[in-house]
């Protein structure tokens, strides 16, 4: 839950980090610059999250400028593809927009005899998007659940199917809400199901998309559209609405400050999982790539791609993992 992000980030930051707005987002000035080292070459494979696909590609491009003899292949079809790839040995990196499930960890441990290593690499606000011309500015998770879920486990009294039920007036009021989401291989699909739908069931009418960008494109073209995706995929064709945990409660924008503080209810950490033997360092090529990601330059790429950077104290915690 977001509270985990708020505790992880907020507890060690508020006295040391100036919270920036999303419009003027800067990486923590205390982050170290990446220093290239000798003897780094070889091939790496990354299989996993679609949400992290663009970030992994941009990190790989930046890393190859330092090390032209490195080749990194990236495949991003969904977080659920990461654990099997790590177990099979077909990937060294498993990007995930959610934490591994216990069954995935068990399968990994059965293969290797130890648990996977989880490295936080960026922050994300999982946003609920509407078309840019839609007047809705804020919703409670109860209403979002009632729009997306047929089980309504958050307890809203009635099914929500039209925009009028969300307070929209005029011509749009009678129009059905056109729902866009991810497919079941997606970590974003699983995260939204757990944290927004309280593990309830999606409506059969949700248009499942193969990628995060497809969700945003769908809502952009559909004036009746509403969908969920990582904030890094936001475009001028959509707007990300403010969300409240409860009906009638304060709603918070999906910006950096609100994710850091834990006020935005769908803030999350984005991860890369690796195979690392206990009490042994990662192989040099893998270690250097992770160091690059967690460097000032790597976190500047996070901002460039529209996601939210890790403050230095959180980076320091992640560095202990490798």
N, C-alpha and C positions, 0 to 999 in steps of 0.2 A: 504494500500500500504506500501511498505518498508519504505517510508518516515516517516510513523507513528512510526515504530520501531526505525528508526534513530533519530527522534526527542525525543521519549520517553527515549531512552537509551543514545544517544550521548550528548544531552543537559546537562545531569546531571553527565556525566562521565569523559569527556576527560581530565579534570584537576586532576581527582582523581584515575583513573583506568589505569593500564598498560595493553595495549591490547596484549593479548597473541596469538601466532600462534596456528592453530588447532593441530599441532604436539606436542606442549608443553602446552596444555591447562590446566590452573589451575583455581580453583574457587577463587573468591575475598577473600583475607585473612581477610578482615574486617567482613565477615559473621559470625554470632554467631553460636556456637555449639548448637545442640538440647539438652535440659534438660528435662528428663523424669519427670513426675509428678504422683501423686497418683490418684487412682479412675478412671482410664481409662480402659474401657472394652466395649464389645458389638459388634454389627455387622454393617457393612457398605456395600453398593452396589454402584458400579461405572459402568455406561453404557455410551458408546460414542466412541470417536476417536480410530481408528486402529493405527494411527501414535503414539499416546500416550500409546498404549496398553502395550508395553514392559516397559516403564517408570513407569506406574501405578503399574505393577506387581512388579518391583524392589523396588519401594517406599513402597509398602505393605509388602514385605518381610523384609525390613529394619525396618519398624514400628513395625511389630510383634515381632521382637527381643527385642524391648523395652517393648512391651505389649503382652505377650503370650495369654492373654484372649480376644484379638481382632481378629475378622474374617472379612476379606475384600474380597468380590466377585467382579471380574472384567470381564466385557464383552466389547470387542472392535470391533464393526462391522461398525463403521463410525460415524462421528460427527453428522449427521442428526438424529441419534438415541438418542442423549443426551437430547434435549429439551422435547420430548414426555415423556421420562422416568422421568424427573424431575417433569413435570406436573402431571403425573400419580402417583407420589410418590413411584415408584419402584426403584429409585436410589437417593442417597444423593449427589453423585458427577456426573457431566456431563462433562467429558474431551472433548475438541473440538480443532481442529487444525485451526479453523477459528472463527470469531466472530458470535454470533447469528444474524440471519436475523430479520428484523423488525416483520415479521409475527410470528416468533418463540417467540419473546419477548412479542408480543401482546397476544398470547395464554397463556403464562406463567402468565402475569399480570391479565388476565381474571380469572385464577384459584386462584391466591394468593392475588391479590389486590396490589401487588408491583412488581418491576422489579427484574430479577435475578441478583445475584452478580457474577461478572466476576473476576477471579484471574489469573494473568499471572504466569506461573510456570516454563517456560523454553523458550529459543530461538531456532529457527530452520532456517536453510537455505534450502528452498525447491530446491532440486537439479535436474538438467537435466542430466541423466546418459546415457552414451554410453558404449559399450563393451570395455574392457580394451585394446583390440588390435586395436581399432578404432583410426585413427590419428587425428580426430577433437579435437581441444583444446579449442576453443571459438566460440560462436555464439551470434548474436543479438536476442533480443526477437522478432523482426520482422520476422526473419527466423524461429525461433522456432514456432511462430504462424502459419506461412505458411506451416510448416511441419505437425502440429497437427490439424489445423482448416480448415474447408471448407469455412469459411466466410472471413478469413484474414482481420480482422478489424484493424490490425495494419498497413495495407496499403502496404504490400510487393506486388510487381507487378505480381508475378506468383506463381502458386501452386508449392510446393516443394515435390517431390515424390522419388527422387533418391539421393544417397550420393554424386554423382558428382555435383549436384546443390548446395551442401554445401562445395564445394572446394576439395573434396576427389578425388585423382587420382588412377590409377591402376585398379585392378580387382573389387574393391569395388565400383568404380565410377558408374557403370551401375546398381548396385544392388538397389532394392527398399528399402526405409527406413521402417523398421518394428516397428510400434508404440505400446508402452505399457503405460497404464494409470490406473486410479482407477475407481471404479463404482460410480454411482451418489449419493450413500449414504455417500460418503467420503467427509470430509471437504477439503482434499487435492485436490480432483476433482474440488470442487467449487472454491477454492482459485486459482488454476491454470487457470481455466476458466475465472475468473474475472481479474486476474493480468497479465496473459500471453496472453490469447486469447481476452482480452478486452471485455469479456462477449460474445464472438462469440461462434459458434457451433463446437464441436469436429467432426473430420472426422469419418465416419462409420467404417473405417478400424482400429481404435484404439482398441487394445485388452484390454478390461476392466478386471482388476484383483480385487480379493476380499480383498487384503491387500497390504500394502507397501512392505513387503518382497517379495511378488509374482512378483511385478513389477521388482525389482532388479534381482530376479532369472531368469525372462524372458529375460532380457537384457544380463545377464551373459551367458546364453545358446545360444543366438542368435547374431551372429556377425553383423547382419544388424540392431540390435535393438537399440531403443532410448526410454527412458521412464522418468517419473518424480516421485520423492518420497522424503521424508524427509531425510536429510543428515545422521541421525542416523542409517539408514538402508544400508549405503554404505558398500560394501564388496570388497575384492581383485579382484573380477571378473568384476568390472565396474570402470569407472572413472567419476567424476563429473566435467563437463566442466565449464569454465568461461563464464559469461554472460554480455552483454552490453545492456543498455536500448534502444539504437538506432543503426542502421547499421552504421558502421564506427566509433562509439564511443568507449571509453575505456571499456574493459571487465574486470570483477572482479571475483576472485575465491570465492566460497561459504564458506569462512572461518569466524572465529569469529570476527576478526578485521573488515572485510568488512560488516558483518551484524550489528555490533555495530555502525559503522559510517554511515550506510545507503547506502553505495556504491553498495553493491550487491543487485540487483533489486528484488530478491525473498526471502528476509529475512522476518521472521514473528515471532510473539509471539504465544506460545501454551498456552491454557487456561484450567482451570477447572471452571465450573459454579456450583453454589450452591444456595440452597433456604435459604435466610437469611432475617429475618424480620428487617425492618428499626429500628435503634437505639437499637437493641438487638444483643448480641454476638451469634456466631454459637454454637450449642450444643457442649459440651466439647470434645467428641470423634472426631467430624469433625474438630473442631478448632485445636486440637493437631496434627491431621494428616496433615493439611495445614501448621502448624508451622514446622513440620518435613520436609516437601517438600521444604520449603523456608529456611531451615537451611543450614549450611555449609555441613553437612552430606548429606542432601537431594540434594543439588546442585552438590555434588561430584558424586552422582548416575547419574545425568544428563550427566556429562562428561563421566562416565563409559559406558553409553548407546550410546555415540556418538553424543549427542546433545550439545547445547551451554548453559552455565550457566548464570543466572541473576547476574549482579553486585549488590553490597549491596544497592546502592541508589534506584535501581529498586525494589529490595526486600522490602525495606522500604515502597515504594509506595503501593505495593501489600498487605503488612501487615495491612495497614490502612483499607483495604476492609473488614477485618474480625473482 
